[in-house]
Amino acid sequence: MTYALTPPATVAPARDAARFLRLVLRVDGASTAVMGVVLVAAAVPLGSATGMPVAFAVAFGIFQIGGAACLALIAGYPVIPPALARTVVAVNALCAVGCVVTAFAGFVPLNGFGVVFLLIGALIVTVYTALQYTGLRRMTAASPPR
């Protein structure tokens, strides 16, 4: 009797349902970290150019560095909990609204360039929010119900 040696069936690795979301979280985290460092390191010249008080720029930069760390942590989870992804979407949406409100409310003495600076920031955050929401939808659609 002869036995044919057949290789064991190879199992393809499971596709990461959160792959797109993970990528967007990483890119958002990296760009947020860079902006946070710029706000802290260049608070004085940035303040002069935008009208933004130095203390506000530093506090905003520290907030962004902390947010970037959170994004990196979430992106690194083997399985991204949907609740955390929803939280990221919500916080980013609030940040976008916060930038617009800050640009026009007058409680930060911004000049024209400062208003444009915050509006561009709001636009960028809105794009990340939309991409993260799309990634969340893809991830939850691919996940089997529990």
Secondary structure as UniProt FT lines:
FT   TURN            17..18
FT   HELIX           19..41
FT   HELIX           43..50
FT   HELIX           54..76
FT   HELIX           82..105
FT   HELIX           112..142
//
